[in-house]
Amino acid sequence: MDLEAQIQLLIDKAPQDGITPQLITAIAPVLSAIASSLRHSQYYILQDMDERWVMTTLSNRANPELEKCVIYAYPTLQDGKASIDAVSNPQVIVAPIPVTHVLFQLVALEPVDSIVFFETTGTTNNTVEIERSDLQALFQRSLQQNYGRSSIPPDIA
């Protein structure tokens, strides 16, 4: 599915509250720009049986008190399954998610600091990390350009 169709699907599935579809339309250029910089149009995300994305907490080797919470996005079903096999968890499944939907969901995932996109199948060496705070800032800037400062709800992200 191409990026334009993915964004249209986000708009179509959004709550028809008169606001959310407009907000998605306003941030669509940001979603498209970031998604087009990634190699794949969809990624595979590990989920539990309730469809919640599986988070991984990473610690800084030099400073173990520094931690961040990430979600891994795999380029193929096989890569996702290999990571499940590594942790041997039968309660985890691998689900394909369009790349724009992964990015859109990142903003709503409060405990998550970033999503790590694995770009090359079979290896964990080639990654792109998108930080939630950076994405929120880009969305906010896009909304301000489209709607002006005063009409943006302060709790949008």
C-alpha positions as protocol buffer text, in pm:
chain_id: "A"
residue {
  index: 1
  type: MET
  ca { x: 0 y: 0 z: 0 }
}
residue {
  index: 2
  type: ASP
  ca { x: 149 y: 335 z: -98 }
}
residue {
  index: 3
  type: LEU
  ca { x: 190 y: 619 z: 153 }
}
residue {
  index: 4
  type: GLU
  ca { x: -101 y: 822 z: 21 }
}
residue {
  index: 5
  type: ALA
  ca { x: -336 y: 524 z: 60 }
}
residue {
  index: 6
  type: GLN
  ca { x: -200 y: 460 z: 410 }
}
residue {
  index: 7
  type: ILE
  ca { x: -272 y: 817 z: 515 }
}
residue {
  index: 8
  type: GLN
  ca { x: -619 y: 801 z: 361 }
}
residue {
  index: 9
  type: LEU
  ca { x: -683 y: 484 z: 564 }
}
residue {
  index: 10
  type: LEU
  ca { x: -574 y: 668 z: 882 }
}
residue {
  index: 11
  type: ILE
  ca { x: -820 y: 946 z: 799 }
}
residue {
  index: 12
  type: ASP
  ca { x: -1100 y: 701 z: 718 }
}
residue {
  index: 13
  type: LYS
  ca { x: -1049 y: 506 z: 1042 }
}
residue {
  index: 14
  type: ALA
  ca { x: -1016 y: 818 z: 1259 }
}
residue {
  index: 15
  type: PRO
  ca { x: -1302 y: 916 z: 1489 }
}
residue {
  index: 16
  type: GLN
  ca { x: -1537 y: 1125 z: 1278 }
}
residue {
  index: 17
  type: ASP
  ca { x: -1547 y: 1402 z: 1536 }
}
residue {
  index: 18
  type: GLY
  ca { x: -1483 y: 1688 z: 1297 }
}
residue {
  index: 19
  type: ILE
  ca { x: -1131 y: 1737 z: 1435 }
}
residue {
  index: 20
  type: THR
  ca { x: -924 y: 1420 z: 1411 }
}
residue {
  index: 21
  type: PRO
  ca { x: -948 y: 1373 z: 1032 }
}
residue {
  index: 22
  type: GLN
  ca { x: -843 y: 1737 z: 986 }
}
residue {
  index: 23
  type: LEU
  ca { x: -549 y: 1692 z: 1223 }
}
residue {
  index: 24
  type: ILE
  ca { x: -432 y: 1382 z: 1035 }
}
residue {
  index: 25
  type: THR
  ca { x: -459 y: 1575 z: 708 }
}
residue {
  index: 26
  type: ALA
  ca { x: -250 y: 1856 z: 860 }
}
residue {
  index: 27
  type: ILE
  ca { x: 28 y: 1621 z: 975 }
}
residue {
  index: 28
  type: ALA
  ca { x: 16 y: 1405 z: 661 }
}
residue {
  index: 29
  type: PRO
  ca { x: 318 y: 1581 z: 503 }
}
residue {
  index: 30
  type: VAL
  ca { x: 526 y: 1499 z: 813 }
}
residue {
  index: 31
  type: LEU
  ca { x: 411 y: 1137 z: 810 }
}
residue {
  index: 32
  type: SER
  ca { x: 488 y: 1108 z: 438 }
}
residue {
  index: 33
  type: ALA
  ca { x: 831 y: 1270 z: 466 }
}
residue {
  index: 34
  type: ILE
  ca { x: 947 y: 1045 z: 748 }
}
residue {
  index: 35
  type: ALA
  ca { x: 786 y: 732 z: 602 }
}
residue {
  index: 36
  type: SER
  ca { x: 948 y: 793 z: 264 }
}
residue {
  index: 37
  type: SER
  ca { x: 1289 y: 814 z: 430 }
}
residue {
  index: 38
  type: LEU
  ca { x: 1242 y: 458 z: 556 }
}
residue {
  index: 39
  type: ARG
  ca { x: 1296 y: 157 z: 331 }
}
residue {
  index: 40
  type: HIS
  ca { x: 969 y: -29 z: 376 }
}
residue {
  index: 41
  type: SER
  ca { x: 601 y: 59 z: 334 }
}
residue {
  index: 42
  type: GLN
  ca { x: 507 y: -167 z: 624 }
}
residue {
  index: 43
  type: TYR
  ca { x: 685 y: -305 z: 925 }
}
residue {
  index: 44
  type: TYR
  ca { x: 619 y: -597 z: 1155 }
}
residue {
  index: 45
  type: ILE
  ca { x: 552 y: -513 z: 1519 }
}
residue {
  index: 46
  type: LEU
  ca { x: 550 y: -759 z: 1807 }
}
residue {
  index: 47
  type: GLN
  ca { x: 216 y: -757 z: 1989 }
}
residue {
  index: 48
  type: ASP
  ca { x: 67 y: -939 z: 2283 }
}
residue {
  index: 49
  type: MET
  ca { x: -263 y: -1123 z: 2250 }
}
residue {
  index: 50
  type: ASP
  ca { x: -451 y: -800 z: 2333 }
}
residue {
  index: 51
  type: GLU
  ca { x: -280 y: -627 z: 2036 }
}
residue {
  index: 52
  type: ARG
  ca { x: -64 y: -410 z: 2262 }
}
residue {
  index: 53
  type: TRP
  ca { x: 277 y: -342 z: 2115 }
}
residue {
  index: 54
  type: VAL
  ca { x: 565 y: -513 z: 2294 }
}
residue {
  index: 55
  type: MET
  ca { x: 808 y: -262 z: 2446 }
}
residue {
  index: 56
  type: THR
  ca { x: 1173 y: -322 z: 2525 }
}
residue {
  index: 57
  type: THR
  ca { x: 1360 y: -130 z: 2793 }
}
residue {
  index: 58
  type: LEU
  ca { x: 1718 y: -50 z: 2702 }
}
residue {
  index: 59
  type: SER
  ca { x: 1986 y: 54 z: 2951 }
}
residue {
  index: 60
  type: ASN
  ca { x: 2290 y: 265 z: 2879 }
}
residue {
  index: 61
  type: ARG
  ca { x: 2601 y: 48 z: 2922 }
}
residue {
  index: 62
  type: ALA
  ca { x: 2808 y: 334 z: 3062 }
}
residue {
  index: 63
  type: ASN
  ca { x: 2528 y: 459 z: 3285 }
}
residue {
  index: 64
  type: PRO
  ca { x: 2277 y: 178 z: 3370 }
}
residue {
  index: 65
  type: GLU
  ca { x: 2040 y: 422 z: 3542 }
}
residue {
  index: 66
  type: LEU
  ca { x: 1970 y: 578 z: 3203 }
}
residue {
  index: 67
  type: GLU
  ca { x: 1695 y: 378 z: 3039 }
}
residue {
  index: 68
  type: LYS
  ca { x: 1466 y: 421 z: 2745 }
}
residue {
  index: 69
  type: CYS
  ca { x: 1168 y: 229 z: 2623 }
}
residue {
  index: 70
  type: VAL
  ca { x: 1159 y: 133 z: 2254 }
}
residue {
  index: 71
  type: ILE
  ca { x: 946 y: -62 z: 2013 }
}
residue {
  index: 72
  type: TYR
  ca { x: 1115 y: -261 z: 1740 }
}
residue {
  index: 73
  type: ALA
  ca { x: 978 y: -251 z: 1386 }
}
residue {
  index: 74
  type: TYR
  ca { x: 1100 y: -536 z: 1167 }
}
residue {
  index: 75
  type: PRO
  ca { x: 1124 y: -533 z: 786 }
}
residue {
  index: 76
  type: THR
  ca { x: 985 y: -885 z: 737 }
}
residue {
  index: 77
  type: LEU
  ca { x: 764 y: -1136 z: 910 }
}
residue {
  index: 78
  type: GLN
  ca { x: 1064 y: -1370 z: 939 }
}
residue {
  index: 79
  type: ASP
  ca { x: 1269 y: -1105 z: 1123 }
}
residue {
  index: 80
  type: GLY
  ca { x: 985 y: -1046 z: 1366 }
}
residue {
  index: 81
  type: LYS
  ca { x: 939 y: -1420 z: 1424 }
}
residue {
  index: 82
  type: ALA
  ca { x: 1313 y: -1463 z: 1483 }
}
residue {
  index: 83
  type: SER
  ca { x: 1297 y: -1203 z: 1761 }
}
residue {
  index: 84
  type: ILE
  ca { x: 1003 y: -1387 z: 1921 }
}
residue {
  index: 85
  type: ASP
  ca { x: 1200 y: -1711 z: 1902 }
}
residue {
  index: 86
  type: ALA
  ca { x: 1487 y: -1534 z: 2079 }
}
residue {
  index: 87
  type: VAL
  ca { x: 1265 y: -1457 z: 2379 }
}
residue {
  index: 88
  type: SER
  ca { x: 1057 y: -1777 z: 2353 }
}
residue {
  index: 89
  type: ASN
  ca { x: 725 y: -1613 z: 2430 }
}
residue {
  index: 90
  type: PRO
  ca { x: 418 y: -1796 z: 2291 }
}
residue {
  index: 91
  type: GLN
  ca { x: 194 y: -1503 z: 2394 }
}
residue {
  index: 92
  type: VAL
  ca { x: 356 y: -1270 z: 2138 }
}
residue {
  index: 93
  type: ILE
  ca { x: 253 y: -1242 z: 1774 }
}
residue {
  index: 94
  type: VAL
  ca { x: 396 y: -1050 z: 1479 }
}
residue {
  index: 95
  type: ALA
  ca { x: 160 y: -809 z: 1302 }
}
residue {
  index: 96
  type: PRO
  ca { x: 215 y: -612 z: 979 }
}
residue {
  index: 97
  type: ILE
  ca { x: 149 y: -239 z: 1027 }
}
residue {
  index: 98
  type: PRO
  ca { x: 169 y: 28 z: 754 }
}
residue {
  index: 99
  type: VAL
  ca { x: 467 y: 257 z: 819 }
}
residue {
  index: 100
  type: THR
  ca { x: 256 y: 575 z: 848 }
}
residue {
  index: 101
  type: HIS
  ca { x: 38 y: 402 z: 1109 }
}
residue {
  index: 102
  type: VAL
  ca { x: 347 y: 303 z: 1310 }
}
residue {
  index: 103
  type: LEU
  ca { x: 462 y: 665 z: 1311 }
}
residue {
  index: 104
  type: PHE
  ca { x: 115 y: 796 z: 1395 }
}
residue {
  index: 105
  type: GLN
  ca { x: 79 y: 553 z: 1686 }
}
residue {
  index: 106
  type: LEU
  ca { x: 418 y: 647 z: 1826 }
}
residue {
  index: 107
  type: VAL
  ca { x: 290 y: 986 z: 1941 }
}
residue {
  index: 108
  type: ALA
  ca { x: 15 y: 823 z: 2148 }
}
residue {
  index: 109
  type: LEU
  ca { x: 242 y: 568 z: 2315 }
}
residue {
  index: 110
  type: GLU
  ca { x: 330 y: 763 z: 2630 }
}
residue {
  index: 111
  type: PRO
  ca { x: 580 y: 525 z: 2790 }
}
residue {
  index: 112
  type: VAL
  ca { x: 765 y: 474 z: 2460 }
}
residue {
  index: 113
  type: ASP
  ca { x: 1067 y: 692 z: 2388 }
}
residue {
  index: 114
  type: SER
  ca { x: 1124 y: 578 z: 2030 }
}
residue {
  index: 115
  type: ILE
  ca { x: 1069 y: 321 z: 1759 }
}
residue {
  index: 116
  type: VAL
  ca { x: 1370 y: 144 z: 1613 }
}
residue {
  index: 117
  type: PHE
  ca { x: 1314 y: 49 z: 1249 }
}
residue {
  index: 118
  type: PHE
  ca { x: 1528 y: -240 z: 1128 }
}
residue {
  index: 119
  type: GLU
  ca { x: 1591 y: -157 z: 763 }
}
residue {
  index: 120
  type: THR
  ca { x: 1772 y: -467 z: 636 }
}
residue {
  index: 121
  type: THR
  ca { x: 1633 y: -815 z: 667 }
}
residue {
  index: 122
  type: GLY
  ca { x: 1840 y: -1066 z: 861 }
}
residue {
  index: 123
  type: THR
  ca { x: 2052 y: -809 z: 1046 }
}
residue {
  index: 124
  type: THR
  ca { x: 2017 y: -571 z: 1337 }
}
residue {
  index: 125
  type: ASN
  ca { x: 2300 y: -346 z: 1220 }
}
residue {
  index: 126
  type: ASN
  ca { x: 2108 y: -113 z: 989 }
}
residue {
  index: 127
  type: THR
  ca { x: 1852 y: 78 z: 1197 }
}
residue {
  index: 128
  type: VAL
  ca { x: 1672 y: 410 z: 1201 }
}
residue {
  index: 129
  type: GLU
  ca { x: 1548 y: 539 z: 1536 }
}
residue {
  index: 130
  type: ILE
  ca { x: 1257 y: 784 z: 1546 }
}
residue {
  index: 131
  type: GLU
  ca { x: 1214 y: 952 z: 1882 }
}
residue {
  index: 132
  type: ARG
  ca { x: 862 y: 1026 z: 2002 }
}
residue {
  index: 133
  type: SER
  ca { x: 957 y: 1375 z: 2125 }
}
residue {
  index: 134
  type: ASP
  ca { x: 1104 y: 1467 z: 1785 }
}
residue {
  index: 135
  type: LEU
  ca { x: 796 y: 1340 z: 1604 }
}
residue {
  index: 136
  type: GLN
  ca { x: 567 y: 1530 z: 1842 }
}
residue {
  index: 137
  type: ALA
  ca { x: 762 y: 1850 z: 1775 }
}
residue {
  index: 138
  type: LEU
  ca { x: 731 y: 1802 z: 1399 }
}
residue {
  index: 139
  type: PHE
  ca { x: 357 y: 1735 z: 1430 }
}
residue {
  index: 140
  type: GLN
  ca { x: 313 y: 2043 z: 1649 }
}
residue {
  index: 141
  type: ARG
  ca { x: 500 y: 2261 z: 1399 }
}
residue {
  index: 142
  type: SER
  ca { x: 287 y: 2127 z: 1115 }
}
residue {
  index: 143
  type: LEU
  ca { x: -35 y: 2194 z: 1308 }
}
residue {
  index: 144
  type: GLN
  ca { x: 77 y: 2547 z: 1392 }
}
residue {
  index: 145
  type: GLN
  ca { x: 148 y: 2617 z: 1026 }
}
residue {
  index: 146
  type: ASN
  ca { x: -193 y: 2484 z: 925 }
}
residue {
  index: 147
  type: TYR
  ca { x: -411 y: 2617 z: 1204 }
}
residue {
  index: 148
  type: GLY
  ca { x: -222 y: 2891 z: 1383 }
}
residue {
  index: 149
  type: ARG
  ca { x: -126 y: 2886 z: 1748 }
}
residue {
  index: 150
  type: SER
  ca { x: -458 y: 2960 z: 1914 }
}
residue {
  index: 151
  type: SER
  ca { x: -673 y: 2680 z: 1775 }
}
residue {
  index: 152
  type: ILE
  ca { x: -446 y: 2388 z: 1865 }
}
residue {
  index: 153
  type: PRO
  ca { x: -566 y: 2190 z: 2163 }
}
residue {
  index: 154
  type: PRO
  ca { x: -284 y: 2189 z: 2422 }
}
residue {
  index: 155
  type: ASP
  ca { x: -327 y: 1815 z: 2485 }
}
residue {
  index: 156
  type: ILE
  ca { x: -320 y: 1706 z: 2121 }
}
residue {
  index: 157
  type: ALA
  ca { x: -13 y: 1485 z: 2155 }
}
